[in-house]
Each structure stands twice: as C-alpha cells, then as structure tokens.
Amino acid sequence: MAAIALADSDRENAAWGAEWNLAVGDTQHVRVSFERTGFDLLAPVALAERRRVGLAEYRKRWKRSELIARYGFHDQKELVNGSRFDRDDFALTQRTRFDSGVTWLSNVYHTLSNAVFSSGVKDELTIDRFTTVVDVPRRRRAGWTFSYEYNRNDGRFVDSTSQNLRGDARFLIGDHWEVLSGAAFGAIDTTTSSGRLTEDIAGANAGVRFNRAWDRLELSWTATLGYNQTDFSEGPGRDLLNRATELDLRVPMRRGGQFFSTLSRREDETDVTGVGFSRDENYLSLGVEGPLAGTLRGRTMAYVRDVTRDTFDYGVQESRTYGLESTLTGRRLALTVNLATTDGISDFIPDPALGTPFTPGADLVNSSDSLIAGLRWRIARRLRLRAEGRYERRHFTSIGREEILSFHPEIDWVFRVWTFSLGYSRYERDNTTSFSDDTWLVRISRKFL
C-alpha cells in the first residue's frame, strides 16, 4: 500500500501479483506472471484507475538451437472518465548455431494496441517487426555478417513501413591488422494526415583495427569511416559522413592487477525527420583494477566526455560530463558506486514542425549531478540483502531546479524451498511541486523442482 502527496492532491494505490516458473532440466523453461494495480485519486478530482499486466513465456533448447515464445498484455482503465488502453505483445525468437560455427538469429514481433480517450475518440495501432542476422565466423582470414530488418506501423494517425539490409565483412592481414567494411540500404515510407513522405538511404563504411600485446603493454586501435546518402520525396537530400577512432591501452601490474585507458573521438552526422544535425564526442577514461584482500576485487575508473551538437540551422549546443565509477566484488559482497556531473544542454532531437531543435514538451537539462549506488550482500547462508539508491540534482531550461531521491532496500530469507522477501521503496521528487511515494513489498516464492 502506498500513499502519495502531490501538492494538494492525495492518491492511494495497492497492487498484488504472482509469478510461476517451471524448469525441466536445462532444456525447457516456462514462466507465467500477473500483476494487478489500482489507485484512486481522492483530491482535487476523483479518478479511479485499474491496471493489469501479464506475461507468459516458453523456452525450448535443443543441442544447437533455442526457441523462445513470449506473450504479454497490458490493460488499463480509468473508471471515472471512461478512458481505456489495452495492448497485446507477441514475440518469437529462434537462435541456431551450426556445426560450421555459423550463427543464425531471428525475431518476430507483433503488437496490437487499442485506446479509447475520454473524448470518445478511438485509436488502434498494429506494429509488426521482423529481424534476422546471420554471422559467419572468421575462417582463416575472412568473416561476414548479414542482417535484414522490416518494420510496419499501421494506425489511425500514421502508417509507416521501413526496411534495412546490411552486410559487414572482416579481413585479417598479417598477425595484428584487420580490415573492416560494410554496406547498408534502407527505405522508409510514412503516410500521415499531412501526406506521404518517402526516404531512401544508402551507406557504406570502412575501417582498420590493430591489436598487439607485449610483455608490459596491450594496445588496440580502431579507425572507421562511414558515408550515408539520404534522399527524400520532398525537399533536398543529405550526404552524411561519420568518423570514429578509438585507442585502448592495458598495462599489467603486480598481483594480477592492471591499468587501463580508453581515448576516443566520434564525429557523427545524423538526419532525423528531415532535419540534420551533427554530434561530435571526445572521450577519455583512466582506471585500475585488481585483487584487494581475500576474494575481494576492486575496479575504479574516471572519465570525461565532451559532446558538441550542431543542428545546422539552429546553432551549437555543448556539454561536458565528469564521472567516476567504482565496484567492489567478492564471494559474498558486491558494491557499485557511480558519480557523474554534467554541464551543458542534454540530448535532443530536432523537430522541423516546431521550427526549433527541440522535441515537443522536452524540457532540457542545463546541468545535472547524480549519485547511484547498489549493494548485494549475503549476510548468512540463508539471508541476503539487496539495496539500491539514487540521488540526482538537475537544472532545467524552464522549470528550474529539481531534486530526485530514491532508495530501495530488500531482504530475502531462504527456508528450504521457500523464499520470503520484504522490501521498502522511497521516491521523492522536488521541483515546482513536490511528489513522494512510499511502497512496501512482501513476496513469497516457492521452488517446486
């Protein structure tokens, strides 16, 4: 049960659910889950929402193949104003590895969603997606990867289809050099109330990679160059050029530790909804990892990332991020701490309909500071503790300062085939209004086989 306060409004909500898992050796696995949530907004207006979420999944594994079938549904109703939303998702995945080493992966997705708004307007959307990837491992000096993707969206307000065909090849030259190459072709056809827009895309990329290991140094260097040509049925086309280079260094240290560093630069040109922009990124990281005491191992990395976005028509935006990531792992303990501070405009996607480089309703972040921590601790043989916490302070272009605090401790006690879990979650958000959420979790699970 949770009680929430939002300015002068009050909301009460409750949820219950169940999950069932059945595994037959390593070859078959069945999973079924269901959750029902309801909340009532008591003030300033009366609302009553009910939500149901379910999932059924079946996995079957043969010697070299695996089949996964999944079905999920999401139903949501608002009882006061009569709005409704329901969605059904179907997915089928197969993965096969042949004796020759060739890997074939295919996915089929089908989604059907219906919505009824409080105004009485109805909307139905059907989404179909198919992807397949064939990877031929490098034999002697060459290897290939081929992929195809098809997407179709059929709805009341928009109909669109897209296809993409891509092929990549790798060639080994000598003992340390590798040549990379690839080509891609795509087409997008979109129909809305404003008319029809088609887009044809053709691209090619090439690159080299160098790997060398000495007694006291491991070095890897990669450089790639890509070119894409985009033609629109309306308006001028674009020629886009992408460049990237990356250098990785690793220096072994005493007692099994090592120093590592990555230096990279990317220069990308992108076209979204007919408005192009570039994104240049410089990245540098320095870190050390190795054993500490007993079974404990530590890893610490500091990094800086500079990003410059040029929207061609709407000016330049820049941002810089400093970060520190640390992990401590052992036989009974795992601790992760991430710190980051960013100064500058956050990511955005240009929208030509607005005449600005920002998407509708996107309030951009000028600066942010965040702290994220996670803990997993096996206190005793049958007692485990998990905890997560996040604190974030952000400054927006319009609403000003916002602070977010959340933490979630959860403890598990295992008794024979039973697992008893007790957890608590706290979420606070403070900006122009205040929002807080307290949730208690009680879960009981049983292992049958």
C-alpha positions as CSV (number, residue, x, y, z in Angstrom):
1,M,0.0,0.0,0.0
2,A,1.4,3.4,-0.9
3,A,0.2,7.0,-0.1
4,I,1.3,9.8,-2.3
5,A,1.1,13.6,-1.9
6,L,1.3,15.8,-4.9
7,A,0.9,19.5,-4.0
8,D,-2.6,19.5,-2.6
9,S,-3.7,16.2,-4.1
10,D,-3.8,12.7,-2.5
11,R,-3.6,9.3,-4.1
12,E,-3.9,5.8,-2.7
13,N,-2.8,2.7,-4.6
14,A,-2.4,-1.0,-4.0
15,A,-1.0,-3.9,-6.0
16,W,-0.8,-7.6,-5.9
17,G,0.7,-10.2,-8.2
18,A,2.0,-13.7,-8.7
19,E,4.8,-15.4,-10.7
20,W,5.3,-19.0,-11.5
21,N,8.4,-20.6,-13.0
22,L,8.9,-24.2,-14.1
23,A,12.3,-25.5,-15.4
24,V,12.7,-29.0,-16.8
25,G,16.5,-29.6,-16.7
26,D,18.3,-27.2,-18.9
27,T,16.1,-27.7,-22.0
28,Q,12.7,-26.3,-21.1
29,H,11.5,-23.3,-19.1
30,V,8.0,-21.9,-18.5
31,R,7.3,-18.6,-16.9
32,V,3.9,-17.1,-16.1
33,S,3.3,-13.8,-14.2
34,F,0.4,-11.5,-13.4
35,E,0.1,-8.2,-11.6
36,R,-2.9,-6.0,-10.8
37,T,-2.6,-2.4,-9.7
38,G,-5.3,0.0,-8.7
39,F,-5.2,3.6,-7.5
40,D,-7.7,6.2,-6.5
41,L,-7.1,9.9,-6.7
42,L,-9.1,11.5,-3.9
43,A,-8.4,15.2,-4.4
44,P,-8.6,17.6,-6.1
45,V,-10.6,15.5,-8.6
46,A,-11.8,11.9,-8.3
47,L,-10.1,9.3,-10.5
48,A,-10.1,5.6,-10.3
49,E,-7.6,3.6,-12.4
50,R,-7.2,-0.2,-12.7
51,R,-4.2,-1.8,-14.4
52,R,-3.4,-5.4,-15.3
53,V,-0.1,-6.7,-16.6
54,G,0.6,-10.3,-17.5
55,L,3.4,-12.4,-19.2
56,A,3.7,-16.0,-20.4
57,E,7.0,-17.3,-21.7
58,Y,8.2,-20.6,-23.0
59,R,11.8,-21.6,-23.8
60,K,12.9,-24.8,-25.5
61,R,16.5,-25.7,-26.1
62,W,17.9,-28.4,-28.4
63,K,21.5,-29.3,-29.0
64,R,22.4,-26.2,-31.0
65,S,19.1,-24.3,-31.2
66,E,16.9,-22.4,-28.9
67,L,13.3,-21.3,-29.3
68,I,11.6,-18.6,-27.2
69,A,7.9,-17.7,-27.4
70,R,6.5,-14.9,-25.4
71,Y,3.1,-13.2,-24.9
72,G,2.4,-10.2,-22.8
73,F,-0.7,-8.0,-22.2
74,H,-1.3,-4.6,-20.5
75,D,-4.8,-3.4,-19.8
76,Q,-5.5,0.0,-18.2
77,K,-8.9,1.6,-17.4
78,E,-9.9,4.9,-15.9
79,L,-13.3,4.3,-14.4
80,V,-14.4,7.9,-13.9
81,N,-13.8,9.5,-17.3
82,G,-14.1,6.2,-19.2
83,S,-10.8,6.1,-21.0
84,R,-9.2,2.7,-21.7
85,F,-6.0,1.3,-23.1
86,D,-5.0,-2.3,-23.8
87,R,-2.0,-3.8,-25.5
88,D,-1.1,-7.4,-26.6
89,D,2.5,-8.3,-27.5
90,F,3.6,-11.5,-29.2
91,A,7.3,-12.4,-29.8
92,L,9.0,-15.4,-31.2
93,T,12.8,-15.8,-31.2
94,Q,15.0,-18.6,-32.6
95,R,18.8,-18.9,-32.3
96,T,20.7,-21.6,-34.1
97,R,24.4,-22.4,-34.1
98,F,25.5,-24.8,-36.9
99,D,28.4,-27.2,-36.8
100,S,30.4,-24.9,-39.1
101,G,30.2,-22.1,-36.5
102,V,27.6,-20.1,-38.4
103,T,25.0,-18.4,-36.1
104,W,21.5,-17.6,-37.2
105,L,19.2,-15.3,-35.1
106,S,15.7,-14.4,-36.0
107,N,13.0,-12.4,-34.2
108,V,9.3,-11.8,-35.0
109,Y,7.3,-9.3,-33.1
110,H,3.6,-8.4,-33.3
111,T,1.9,-5.8,-31.2
112,L,-1.8,-4.8,-31.2
113,S,-2.9,-1.8,-29.1
114,N,-6.3,-0.1,-28.7
115,A,-7.1,3.2,-26.9
116,V,-10.4,5.0,-26.1
117,F,-9.9,8.5,-24.9
118,S,-12.2,10.4,-22.6
119,S,-13.5,12.4,-25.6
120,G,-14.7,9.2,-27.2
121,V,-12.0,9.1,-29.9
122,K,-10.7,5.6,-30.6
123,D,-7.3,4.7,-31.9
124,E,-5.9,1.3,-33.0
125,L,-2.3,0.6,-33.7
126,T,-0.7,-2.5,-35.1
127,I,3.1,-3.0,-35.1
128,D,4.9,-5.8,-36.9
129,R,8.7,-6.3,-36.9
130,F,11.0,-9.0,-38.3
131,T,14.7,-9.1,-37.9
132,T,17.3,-11.8,-38.9
133,V,21.0,-11.9,-38.5
134,V,23.5,-14.5,-40.0
135,D,27.0,-14.4,-38.7
136,V,29.7,-16.3,-40.4
137,P,32.8,-16.5,-38.2
138,R,36.2,-15.7,-39.5
139,R,37.8,-18.7,-41.1
140,R,41.5,-18.3,-41.9
141,R,41.3,-14.6,-43.0
142,A,37.7,-13.5,-43.5
143,G,34.3,-13.4,-41.8
144,W,30.9,-12.0,-42.7
145,T,27.7,-10.8,-41.0
146,F,24.4,-10.2,-42.8
147,S,21.2,-8.7,-41.4
148,Y,17.7,-7.7,-42.5
149,E,15.0,-5.7,-40.6
150,Y,11.4,-5.0,-41.5
151,N,9.1,-2.7,-39.5
152,R,5.4,-1.8,-40.1
153,N,3.2,0.5,-38.1
154,D,-0.5,0.7,-39.1
155,G,-2.6,3.1,-37.1
156,R,-5.3,5.7,-37.4
157,F,-3.0,8.7,-37.4
158,V,0.1,7.3,-39.1
159,D,1.1,4.4,-41.4
160,S,4.7,3.6,-42.0
161,T,7.0,0.8,-43.2
162,S,10.7,0.6,-43.2
163,Q,13.3,-2.0,-44.4
164,N,17.0,-2.2,-43.9
165,L,19.5,-4.6,-45.4
166,R,23.1,-4.6,-44.1
167,G,26.3,-6.6,-44.8
168,D,29.7,-6.4,-43.0
169,A,33.0,-8.2,-43.7
170,R,36.2,-8.6,-41.7
171,F,39.6,-9.5,-43.2
172,L,42.7,-10.4,-41.2
173,I,46.0,-9.1,-42.6
174,G,49.1,-10.5,-41.0
175,D,49.0,-11.1,-37.3
176,H,47.9,-7.8,-36.0
177,W,45.9,-5.9,-38.6
178,E,42.2,-6.3,-39.5
179,V,40.2,-4.6,-42.3
180,L,36.5,-3.8,-41.7
181,S,34.0,-3.0,-44.4
182,G,30.2,-2.9,-44.8
183,A,27.3,-1.6,-46.8
184,A,23.6,-0.8,-45.9
185,F,20.5,0.0,-47.8
186,G,17.2,1.2,-46.4
187,A,13.8,2.6,-47.3
188,I,11.2,4.4,-45.2
189,D,7.6,5.1,-46.3
190,T,5.4,7.2,-44.0
191,T,1.8,8.4,-44.5
192,T,0.1,10.9,-42.2
193,S,-2.8,13.3,-42.5
194,S,-0.3,15.8,-44.0
195,G,0.6,13.5,-46.8
196,R,3.2,10.9,-47.8
197,L,6.9,11.1,-47.3
198,T,9.4,8.5,-48.5
199,E,13.1,8.2,-47.7
200,D,15.8,6.2,-49.3
201,I,19.1,5.5,-47.5
202,A,22.3,4.0,-48.8
203,G,25.6,3.8,-46.9
204,A,29.0,2.3,-46.8
205,N,31.7,2.1,-44.1
206,A,35.3,1.0,-43.9
207,G,37.9,0.8,-41.2
208,V,41.0,-0.8,-39.8
209,R,41.9,-2.4,-36.4
210,F,45.3,-3.0,-34.9
211,N,45.9,-5.3,-31.9
212,R,49.3,-6.0,-30.3
213,A,50.3,-7.4,-27.0
214,W,53.8,-7.1,-25.4
215,D,55.0,-8.2,-22.1
216,R,54.1,-5.0,-20.3
217,L,51.5,-3.5,-22.7
218,E,48.4,-4.4,-24.6
219,L,47.3,-2.0,-27.4
220,S,44.2,-1.9,-29.6
221,W,43.5,0.9,-32.1
222,T,40.4,1.2,-34.4
223,A,39.5,3.8,-37.0
224,T,36.3,3.8,-39.1
225,L,34.8,6.0,-41.8
226,G,31.2,5.9,-42.9
227,Y,29.2,7.6,-45.6
228,N,25.4,7.7,-45.9
229,Q,23.2,9.3,-48.7
230,T,19.6,10.1,-47.9
231,D,17.1,11.1,-50.5
232,F,13.6,12.4,-49.6
233,S,10.5,12.6,-51.8
234,E,10.1,16.2,-50.7
235,G,13.0,18.5,-50.1
236,P,16.7,18.2,-50.6
237,G,18.6,15.1,-49.7
238,R,21.6,14.9,-47.4
239,D,25.1,13.4,-47.6
240,L,26.2,12.4,-44.2
241,L,29.8,11.5,-43.1
242,N,30.7,9.7,-39.9
243,R,34.2,9.2,-38.5
244,A,35.5,7.4,-35.3
245,T,38.8,6.4,-33.8
246,E,39.5,4.6,-30.5
247,L,42.6,3.7,-28.7
248,D,42.6,1.2,-25.8
249,L,45.7,0.6,-23.6
250,R,46.2,-2.0,-20.8
251,V,49.3,-2.2,-18.6
252,P,49.6,-5.3,-16.3
253,M,50.5,-4.5,-12.7
254,R,51.7,-6.6,-9.8
255,R,49.5,-9.1,-8.0
256,G,47.3,-9.6,-11.1
257,G,46.0,-6.0,-11.4
258,Q,46.1,-3.8,-14.4
259,F,45.9,-0.2,-15.5
260,F,43.5,0.6,-18.5
261,S,42.7,3.6,-20.5
262,T,40.5,4.5,-23.5
263,L,40.7,7.5,-25.7
264,S,38.2,8.0,-28.5
265,R,36.7,10.6,-30.8
266,R,33.5,10.3,-32.9
267,E,32.1,12.7,-35.5
268,D,28.6,11.7,-36.5
269,E,26.2,13.4,-38.8
270,T,22.5,12.3,-38.5
271,D,19.3,13.1,-40.1
272,V,16.0,12.8,-38.2
273,T,12.6,13.7,-39.6
274,G,14.4,15.6,-42.4
275,V,16.4,17.9,-40.1
276,G,20.1,17.1,-39.9
277,F,22.5,17.6,-37.1
278,S,26.0,16.6,-36.1
279,R,27.2,15.1,-32.9
280,D,30.9,15.2,-32.0
281,E,32.2,13.3,-28.9
282,N,35.6,13.2,-27.2
283,Y,36.0,10.6,-24.5
284,L,38.9,9.8,-22.1
285,S,38.9,7.2,-19.3
286,L,41.6,6.1,-16.9
287,G,41.2,3.2,-14.4
288,V,42.8,0.5,-12.4
289,E,41.5,-2.9,-11.3
290,G,42.8,-5.9,-9.4
291,P,42.7,-8.0,-6.2
292,L,42.5,-6.4,-2.8
293,A,42.2,-8.8,0.1
294,G,40.9,-12.3,0.2
295,T,38.3,-12.8,-2.5
296,L,37.7,-9.1,-2.9
297,R,38.5,-7.4,-6.2
298,G,38.2,-3.7,-6.9
299,R,37.8,-1.6,-10.1
300,T,37.8,2.2,-10.3
301,M,37.5,4.3,-13.5
302,A,37.4,8.1,-14.0
303,Y,36.2,9.6,-17.3
304,V,35.4,12.8,-19.1
305,R,33.1,13.2,-22.1
306,D,32.7,16.3,-24.3
307,V,29.8,16.4,-26.7
308,T,29.1,19.1,-29.3
309,R,25.8,19.1,-31.3
310,D,25.5,21.3,-34.3
311,T,21.9,21.5,-35.6
312,F,23.0,23.1,-38.9
313,D,20.1,25.5,-38.8
314,Y,19.6,26.1,-35.0
315,G,23.0,26.6,-33.5
316,V,25.5,24.7,-31.4
317,Q,25.0,23.0,-28.1
318,E,27.8,21.7,-25.9
319,S,28.0,19.6,-22.8
320,R,30.8,18.1,-20.6
321,T,30.5,15.2,-18.2
322,Y,32.9,14.1,-15.5
323,G,32.3,10.7,-14.0
324,L,33.7,8.2,-11.5
325,E,32.7,4.5,-11.4
326,S,33.8,2.1,-8.7
327,T,33.0,-1.5,-8.0
328,L,33.9,-3.9,-5.2
329,T,33.1,-7.6,-5.7
330,G,33.7,-10.7,-3.6
331,R,32.3,-14.1,-2.8
332,R,29.6,-12.6,-0.6
333,L,29.6,-8.9,-1.4
334,A,29.1,-6.7,-4.5
335,L,29.1,-2.9,-4.2
336,T,28.8,-0.3,-7.0
337,V,29.1,3.5,-6.8
338,N,28.7,5.9,-9.8
339,L,29.2,9.6,-9.6
340,A,28.6,12.0,-12.5
341,T,28.3,15.7,-13.1
342,T,27.3,17.3,-16.4
343,D,27.3,20.9,-17.5
344,G,25.5,21.8,-20.8
345,I,22.4,21.0,-22.8
346,S,21.2,17.4,-22.7
347,D,20.5,15.3,-25.8
348,F,17.7,16.4,-28.1
349,I,16.1,15.5,-31.5
350,P,15.4,18.3,-34.0
351,D,11.7,18.7,-34.9
352,P,11.0,20.6,-38.1
353,A,7.3,21.0,-37.2
354,L,8.3,23.2,-34.3
355,G,10.9,25.2,-36.1
356,T,13.2,24.6,-33.2
357,P,15.8,21.9,-32.5
358,F,13.8,20.5,-29.6
359,T,11.1,17.9,-29.4
360,P,7.6,19.0,-28.1
361,G,7.4,19.1,-24.4
362,A,11.1,18.3,-23.8
363,D,12.4,20.5,-21.0
364,L,16.1,20.3,-21.4
365,V,18.7,19.8,-18.7
366,N,21.3,22.6,-18.4
367,S,23.3,20.8,-15.7
368,S,23.0,17.7,-13.5
369,D,24.8,15.9,-10.7
370,S,24.0,12.3,-9.8
371,L,25.0,9.6,-7.3
372,I,23.9,6.0,-7.9
373,A,24.8,3.1,-5.5
374,G,23.9,-0.6,-5.4
375,L,24.7,-3.3,-2.8
376,R,24.3,-7.1,-2.8
377,W,25.4,-8.8,0.4
378,R,24.9,-12.4,1.5
379,I,24.8,-11.8,5.2
380,A,24.4,-15.5,6.1
381,R,23.8,-18.7,4.2
382,R,20.1,-18.1,4.1
383,L,20.0,-14.3,4.5
384,R,20.6,-11.9,1.6
385,L,20.4,-8.1,1.4
386,R,19.9,-6.0,-1.7
387,A,19.8,-2.2,-1.8
388,E,19.7,0.5,-4.5
389,G,19.8,4.2,-4.1
390,R,19.9,7.3,-6.4
391,Y,20.2,11.0,-5.8
392,E,20.1,13.4,-8.7
393,R,20.0,17.2,-8.9
394,R,19.2,18.8,-12.2
395,H,18.6,22.3,-13.6
396,F,16.1,22.7,-16.4
397,T,15.7,25.4,-19.1
398,S,12.2,26.4,-17.9
399,I,11.2,24.8,-14.5
400,G,14.5,25.5,-12.8
401,R,16.0,23.2,-10.2
402,E,14.8,19.6,-9.5
403,E,16.0,17.1,-6.9
404,I,15.2,13.3,-7.0
405,L,15.9,10.9,-4.2
406,S,15.1,7.2,-4.3
407,F,16.2,4.1,-2.4
408,H,15.0,0.5,-2.2
409,P,16.4,-2.0,0.4
410,E,15.1,-5.6,0.2
411,I,16.0,-8.6,2.3
412,D,15.5,-12.3,1.4
413,W,15.3,-15.2,3.7
414,V,15.6,-18.7,2.3
415,F,14.0,-21.6,4.2
416,R,14.2,-24.9,2.4
417,V,12.2,-24.4,-0.9
418,W,10.6,-21.1,0.3
419,T,12.0,-17.6,-0.2
420,F,10.4,-14.8,1.9
421,S,11.2,-11.2,0.8
422,L,10.5,-7.9,2.5
423,G,11.3,-4.6,0.8
424,Y,10.7,-0.9,1.1
425,S,10.9,1.8,-1.6
426,R,11.0,5.6,-1.1
427,Y,10.8,8.1,-4.0
428,E,10.9,11.9,-3.7
429,R,10.9,14.5,-6.4
430,D,11.0,18.2,-5.6
431,N,10.7,21.0,-8.2
432,T,7.9,23.5,-8.7
433,T,5.7,20.9,-7.0
434,S,6.5,18.0,-4.6
435,F,5.9,14.4,-5.1
436,S,6.7,11.4,-2.8
437,D,5.9,7.7,-2.9
438,D,6.3,5.1,-0.1
439,T,5.9,1.4,-1.1
440,W,6.2,-1.8,1.0
441,L,6.8,-5.1,-0.8
442,V,6.0,-8.6,0.5
443,R,6.8,-11.5,-1.7
444,I,6.7,-15.3,-1.1
445,S,8.1,-17.7,-3.6
446,R,8.5,-21.5,-3.7
447,K,10.8,-23.8,-5.7
448,F,8.9,-26.9,-6.8
449,L,11.7,-28.8,-8.6
